[in-house]
Amino acid sequence: MASIRKLALWWDTEDHGCNQASAHCVEKVAIEKGFEVTKLSSREIAEGKLGTSAFHCFCMGGGELSARQALGLAGFSAIRTFVAGGGGYVGFCLGALMACEKDLHIVNLALMSDGAVFTGCFDDSFCEHHNFGDPEDRTWMVSGHAKLVWSDGAPADDGTVIDEGQSSQGSALEVDARPENVCVSHPPVLTLGSIAPENTGVDILATFAGDQSGIEFLPFGPKCPLTEEQFQSALESMHGQIAVASGKHGCGRVFVTSTHPEMTSGAESAALVAHMLERASSIC
């Protein structure tokens, strides 16, 4: 009988950056797929409760950049050590951004140069800068459904991947786990980053399609600096950028997406979440 897979799920307060709705949706799918789920706060992670002897995989869902302060250097170090030692990592939206080179650097990805149009209004803490009805509010919301183009998963001969349609580690997704329209909320649109010695090449599993008319932005106040022209230009620059990817850090598998399949209705989106959790939990 197969052993029960154990998932550590980041769960914290909104002040510490955690989108609990996102985390709850991940928890629901994980339990349905037979995972034993344990919620860990930023403090518990920093205190050393995330270990490969206790968990097969760690998941960080959506949220805000105040998570950086909540996790701190100790929390970041604990996550890196966990993945390098063979634990899996799955990141949705914020969790994907945290995996990139500016923070955890457990996958060779970075925020797209125009990414500030989608994420910049957070200014490290959206809650501290946004108040409904405040005429001085300069922030905005970006949300909707993004269209994705899935790769065919063909392995590259040299074992590294930088092109759409290739896969260095056989990470191609099953057909039933490839939703074409997925929820986004301030998506961290990703591109290739620099390579760390302990990281392998990136498997680009899906990119953003050319038509992103399903994504909109909403100014929260009259002083919002973002114009419609700037927003449309940023949407155009999303075309071909990375939406779903995987890689390895040490012995651990990493799966990330800029999107929110866990908060998207439909069997294909749920299958994508389950696939990411299951593949990341595989033994090195």
C-alpha positions in Angstrom: 0.0 0.0 0.0 1.4 3.4 -1.0 2.4 5.7 1.8 0.2 8.8 2.4 1.7 11.9 0.9 2.1 14.7 3.3 1.7 18.4 2.3 2.8 21.4 4.3 0.5 24.3 3.3 1.5 27.9 4.0 -1.3 29.4 6.1 -1.0 32.7 7.8 -2.9 35.9 8.5 -3.8 38.5 5.9 -1.4 40.9 7.6 1.4 38.4 6.9 0.4 38.3 3.2 -1.5 35.0 3.1 -4.6 34.8 0.8 -6.5 32.2 2.9 -9.1 31.7 0.2 -6.3 30.5 -2.1 -4.8 28.2 0.5 -8.2 26.8 1.4 -8.8 25.9 -2.3 -5.4 24.1 -2.4 -6.3 22.3 0.8 -9.6 21.0 -0.7 -8.0 19.6 -3.8 -5.1 18.1 -1.8 -7.4 16.3 0.6 -9.6 15.0 -2.3 -6.4 13.5 -3.8 -5.4 11.7 -0.6 -2.9 14.1 0.8 -2.5 14.6 4.6 -2.4 18.4 4.9 -0.7 20.4 7.7 -1.0 24.1 7.8 2.2 26.0 8.7 2.5 29.7 9.5 5.4 31.8 8.5 6.7 31.7 12.0 6.5 27.9 12.2 8.4 27.6 9.0 11.1 29.9 10.3 11.3 27.9 13.5 12.2 24.8 11.6 8.9 22.8 11.4 9.2 22.3 7.6 11.4 19.2 7.2 11.8 16.5 4.6 11.3 13.9 7.3 7.8 15.3 8.0 6.6 16.4 4.6 6.8 15.4 0.9 5.8 18.8 -0.4 5.4 22.5 0.5 2.8 24.7 -1.1 2.6 28.5 -1.1 -0.6 29.9 -2.6 -1.6 33.5 -3.4 -1.1 36.6 -1.2 0.8 39.8 -0.9 4.4 40.8 -0.7 4.3 41.3 3.1 4.9 37.6 3.2 8.6 38.5 2.7 8.8 40.2 6.1 6.6 37.5 7.7 8.9 34.6 6.5 12.1 36.6 7.0 15.6 35.2 6.2 15.0 32.2 8.5 11.8 31.2 6.7 13.4 31.6 3.3 16.4 29.5 4.4 14.1 26.8 5.7 12.2 26.5 2.5 15.4 26.4 0.4 16.8 23.7 2.6 13.6 21.7 2.4 13.5 21.7 -1.4 17.3 21.1 -1.8 16.9 18.1 0.5 14.2 16.5 -1.8 11.0 18.2 -0.7 8.7 19.5 -3.4 7.6 23.0 -3.9 4.4 24.2 -5.5 3.6 27.9 -5.9 0.5 29.7 -7.1 0.7 33.4 -8.0 2.6 34.9 -5.0 4.1 31.5 -4.4 5.4 31.4 -7.9 7.0 34.9 -7.5 8.6 33.8 -4.2 10.3 30.9 -5.9 12.1 33.2 -8.4 15.5 34.6 -8.3 14.8 37.7 -6.2 13.6 35.7 -3.3 14.0 31.9 -2.8 15.7 31.4 -6.2 14.8 27.7 -6.3 13.8 28.0 -10.0 15.5 29.9 -12.8 12.7 32.4 -13.4 12.3 36.2 -12.9 9.5 38.8 -13.1 8.9 40.1 -16.6 10.3 43.6 -17.2 6.8 45.0 -17.6 5.6 43.0 -14.6 5.2 46.1 -12.4 2.1 47.0 -14.4 0.4 43.8 -12.9 2.2 43.7 -9.5 3.8 47.1 -8.9 0.8 48.7 -7.2 1.4 46.4 -4.2 4.5 48.4 -3.4 5.5 45.6 -1.0 2.2 45.8 0.9 -1.0 46.4 -0.9 -3.1 46.7 2.3 -0.9 49.6 3.7 -1.4 51.6 0.5 -5.0 50.9 -0.4 -8.2 52.3 1.1 -11.5 52.1 -0.7 -12.9 55.6 -1.4 -9.7 57.4 -0.6 -9.2 60.1 -3.3 -5.4 59.8 -2.7 -5.4 56.1 -3.4 -3.0 55.4 -6.3 -3.4 51.6 -6.5 -5.3 49.4 -8.9 -6.6 45.9 -9.3 -5.7 43.5 -12.1 -7.9 40.4 -12.5 -9.8 38.2 -14.9 -9.1 35.1 -16.8 -5.8 34.5 -18.7 -5.6 32.4 -21.9 -2.8 29.8 -21.9 -1.0 27.9 -24.6 0.3 24.5 -23.5 3.6 22.9 -24.6 3.8 19.4 -26.0 6.4 18.3 -23.5 9.0 17.1 -26.0 12.3 16.5 -24.1 15.3 18.7 -25.1 18.5 16.8 -26.1 20.8 18.8 -23.9 18.6 18.5 -20.8 17.8 22.2 -20.4 14.8 24.1 -21.6 14.4 27.7 -22.6 11.9 27.4 -25.5 8.2 27.0 -25.5 7.2 23.4 -26.4 10.1 21.7 -24.8 10.6 19.8 -21.6 13.9 18.9 -19.9 12.5 16.6 -17.2 9.4 14.9 -18.7 7.1 17.3 -16.9 4.5 17.6 -19.6 1.0 17.7 -18.3 -1.8 15.3 -19.1 -4.4 16.6 -21.5 -7.0 16.7 -18.8 -4.8 19.0 -16.7 -4.4 21.8 -19.3 -7.1 24.5 -18.7 -7.1 27.1 -21.5 -8.6 29.9 -19.3 -7.4 30.4 -15.7 -8.1 33.0 -13.1 -5.5 35.6 -12.4 -5.2 38.4 -9.8 -2.1 40.6 -10.1 -0.3 37.8 -12.0 3.5 37.8 -11.7 4.3 37.2 -15.4 7.5 35.2 -15.5 10.5 35.0 -17.8 13.8 33.2 -17.7 16.2 34.2 -15.0 19.8 33.5 -14.2 21.0 30.0 -13.3 22.0 29.1 -9.7 24.5 26.2 -9.4 21.9 24.0 -7.5 19.2 24.7 -10.1 18.5 22.8 -13.3 16.9 24.1 -16.5 13.3 25.2 -16.6 10.5 23.2 -18.2 8.1 25.7 -19.8 4.8 23.9 -19.5 2.5 26.8 -20.6 2.8 30.3 -21.9 0.4 33.2 -22.1 -1.6 33.5 -25.4 -1.7 36.6 -27.5 -5.3 37.5 -26.7 -5.6 38.5 -23.1 -8.9 40.4 -23.4 -10.2 38.5 -20.4 -7.9 40.5 -18.0 -8.9 44.0 -16.9 -7.6 46.6 -14.5 -9.6 48.7 -12.1 -8.3 52.0 -10.6 -9.1 52.3 -7.0 -8.9 56.1 -7.0 -8.7 59.1 -9.4 -5.0 59.4 -9.0 -4.1 56.0 -10.3 -1.1 56.5 -12.5 -1.7 53.5 -14.8 -3.3 54.4 -18.2 -5.3 52.2 -20.4 -2.6 52.5 -23.1 0.1 51.3 -20.6 -2.1 48.4 -19.5 -2.8 47.3 -23.0 0.9 47.5 -23.8 1.7 45.3 -20.8 -1.0 42.8 -21.9 0.6 42.6 -25.3 4.0 41.9 -23.7 2.6 38.9 -21.9 2.4 37.0 -25.2 4.7 34.0 -25.0 5.8 34.7 -21.5 5.9 31.9 -18.9 2.6 31.0 -17.2 3.4 27.5 -15.8 6.8 26.0 -15.3 8.8 23.5 -13.4 12.4 22.8 -12.5 14.6 21.2 -9.8 16.5 22.7 -6.9 18.9 20.2 -5.5 16.9 17.1 -5.1 13.5 18.8 -5.0 11.0 19.3 -7.7 9.5 22.8 -8.2 6.2 23.6 -10.0 4.9 27.2 -10.3 2.3 29.2 -12.1 1.5 32.9 -12.2 -2.2 32.0 -12.3 -4.8 30.7 -9.8 -6.0 27.3 -11.0 -6.9 26.5 -7.4 -9.5 29.3 -7.6 -10.7 28.5 -11.1 -13.8 26.4 -11.7 -13.7 23.3 -13.9 -12.2 19.8 -13.8 -9.1 20.7 -15.8 -8.1 23.4 -13.3 -8.5 21.1 -10.4 -6.5 18.4 -12.3 -3.7 20.9 -12.8 -3.5 21.7 -9.1 -3.5 18.0 -8.3 -0.9 17.3 -11.0 1.5 19.9 -9.6 1.1 18.7 -6.0 1.6 15.0 -7.1 4.6 15.6 -9.3 6.3 17.9 -6.8 5.8 15.2 -4.2 7.7 12.5 -6.2 10.9 11.1 -4.8 14.1 12.5 -6.2 
